[in-house]
Amino acid sequence: MKKLIAGNWKMNGSIQKNALLIQGIIKGIEAEPNLLSACDFAVFPPFVFIPSINKEIKNAAGKIILGAQDCSAFDAGAYTGEVSPLMLKETGCTHVILGHSERRQYHGETDELISRKAQAANKAGLITVICVGETLEEREAGEAQKIVGRQLSSSIPETATAENTIIAYEPVWAIGTGKTATPDDAQAMHGFIRKKLNEQLEDSQKLRILYGGSMKPENAKDLLAAPDIDGGLIGGASLQVADFLSIGRAAL
Ligand code: 13P
């Protein structure tokens, strides 16, 4: 399966910084066309930058996938502060991240809400990137698979298919900490996720499972070599053009 190298920009940057970031990524990809034969690239900027990033991407013949970091579970109406999946679609997004651990942790998002958001996103024609992952306490208690299994069965809606859904395994203890799951540990969880998805979806072999959590140029090659790791969801290192491209190169 072709790898997906995805940058979750989180709440970072500015108009100027993010323009420079996307221009740098596009320039790098254009200078090394073989990168695109090894992997797809995606960026997930904050909502307000989506239209301008979309323009840059379009000017570069749409070589990069564009997505948002969240969406509403509602289609339209009196929901102050929300952004609907259709609005994302209209502004150029094809993908949306849902259920990131930062949203679960700081915004109280539950599996049930994530499932409703994913359903709305699928209905609007968006591909969801549904995040799952255990905390350090849960891992140390030997409950990692139990937690991830529950997140998978409760946050993936019935509208999900191998084509409109991507799973990102992001152990919470590895996010932004510099600690990474070893390729063996990550593969063990990805294998478990694939097996679990077999029970829920047809063609789960075709579904991409990304790893996220301190992925960087130094560890990307070993992680991406694991049979069930189909790409990366990258935070910090996706904000540096050279690091992001170098992670793409690790998929070659
Ligand atoms: P870091 O790569 O900064 O650890 O973030 C991972 C992440 O949360 C991607 O969604």
Residues whose N, C-alpha, C, O or C-beta is under 5 A from the ligand:
A	BS01	13P	N8 A174 I175 G176 T177 G212 G213 S214 M215 L233 I234 G235 G236 A237
